[in-house]
Amino acid sequence: MPGDVLGRAEMSALQERVVASLCATVGPMLKERASVELYALAITTDRDVVTLRVVAHTEEALRTLLEGDEEDADHYRWWPDEWGISDDDVTPEKRCRGAERHRQGHVRGRRLTR
């Protein structure tokens, strides 16, 4: 349906919002875990592609998940639904400070457009 397709300007605006949001979220999310061994970060979406979610996992958390269940190691290592760190852990205040830093140019995000 024509109403379901984003125009070029709308897509560009959406991309800018996604990048700004990611830059504002990932920094605070990972800063609190600077002492752990992070091995994966993913951006996931729900079935209807309505929301984005940022999740991450650490070697330490993986070892805890695998205690007594080594045969499912690949599942726990690479399935983001099982990971223990998410953007839900970032408070709105930290997200707002991250967004402000992004606007001021202190946080560099890659543009999704060419």
Contacts in CASP RR format, 6 or more apart in sequence:
PFRMAT RR
TARGET T0000
AUTHOR 0000-0000-0000
METHOD contacts of the structure
MODEL  1
MPGDVLGRAEMSALQERVVASLCATVGPMLKERASVELYALAITTDRDVV
TLRVVAHTEEALRTLLEGDEEDADHYRWWPDEWGISDDDVTPEKRCRGAE
RHRQGHVRGRRLTR
6 14 0 8 1.000
12 113 0 8 1.000
15 111 0 8 1.000
15 112 0 8 1.000
15 113 0 8 1.000
18 52 0 8 1.000
18 112 0 8 1.000
19 109 0 8 1.000
19 110 0 8 1.000
19 111 0 8 1.000
19 112 0 8 1.000
20 99 0 8 1.000
20 102 0 8 1.000
20 103 0 8 1.000
21 52 0 8 1.000
21 99 0 8 1.000
22 43 0 8 1.000
22 54 0 8 1.000
22 109 0 8 1.000
23 98 0 8 1.000
23 99 0 8 1.000
23 102 0 8 1.000
23 107 0 8 1.000
23 108 0 8 1.000
23 109 0 8 1.000
24 95 0 8 1.000
24 96 0 8 1.000
24 97 0 8 1.000
24 98 0 8 1.000
24 99 0 8 1.000
24 101 0 8 1.000
24 102 0 8 1.000
24 107 0 8 1.000
25 54 0 8 1.000
25 87 0 8 1.000
25 90 0 8 1.000
25 95 0 8 1.000
25 98 0 8 1.000
26 41 0 8 1.000
26 54 0 8 1.000
27 98 0 8 1.000
27 107 0 8 1.000
28 90 0 8 1.000
28 91 0 8 1.000
28 94 0 8 1.000
28 95 0 8 1.000
28 97 0 8 1.000
28 98 0 8 1.000
29 54 0 8 1.000
29 56 0 8 1.000
29 85 0 8 1.000
29 86 0 8 1.000
29 87 0 8 1.000
29 89 0 8 1.000
29 90 0 8 1.000
30 38 0 8 1.000
30 41 0 8 1.000
30 56 0 8 1.000
32 89 0 8 1.000
33 56 0 8 1.000
33 58 0 8 1.000
33 85 0 8 1.000
36 58 0 8 1.000
36 59 0 8 1.000
36 60 0 8 1.000
36 61 0 8 1.000
37 58 0 8 1.000
37 59 0 8 1.000
37 60 0 8 1.000
38 56 0 8 1.000
38 57 0 8 1.000
38 58 0 8 1.000
39 57 0 8 1.000
39 58 0 8 1.000
39 59 0 8 1.000
39 62 0 8 1.000
39 77 0 8 1.000
40 56 0 8 1.000
40 57 0 8 1.000
40 77 0 8 1.000
40 78 0 8 1.000
40 80 0 8 1.000
40 83 0 8 1.000
41 54 0 8 1.000
41 55 0 8 1.000
41 56 0 8 1.000
42 54 0 8 1.000
42 55 0 8 1.000
42 56 0 8 1.000
42 80 0 8 1.000
42 83 0 8 1.000
43 52 0 8 1.000
43 53 0 8 1.000
43 54 0 8 1.000
44 52 0 8 1.000
44 53 0 8 1.000
44 54 0 8 1.000
44 55 0 8 1.000
44 80 0 8 1.000
45 51 0 8 1.000
45 52 0 8 1.000
45 53 0 8 1.000
46 53 0 8 1.000
53 86 0 8 1.000
53 87 0 8 1.000
53 88 0 8 1.000
54 86 0 8 1.000
54 87 0 8 1.000
55 80 0 8 1.000
55 83 0 8 1.000
55 84 0 8 1.000
55 85 0 8 1.000
55 86 0 8 1.000
55 87 0 8 1.000
56 83 0 8 1.000
56 84 0 8 1.000
56 85 0 8 1.000
56 86 0 8 1.000
57 77 0 8 1.000
57 80 0 8 1.000
57 82 0 8 1.000
57 83 0 8 1.000
57 84 0 8 1.000
57 85 0 8 1.000
58 85 0 8 1.000
61 83 0 8 1.000
61 84 0 8 1.000
61 85 0 8 1.000
62 73 0 8 1.000
62 76 0 8 1.000
62 77 0 8 1.000
65 76 0 8 1.000
65 82 0 8 1.000
66 72 0 8 1.000
66 73 0 8 1.000
66 76 0 8 1.000
69 76 0 8 1.000
75 82 0 8 1.000
76 82 0 8 1.000
98 107 0 8 1.000
101 107 0 8 1.000
102 109 0 8 1.000
END
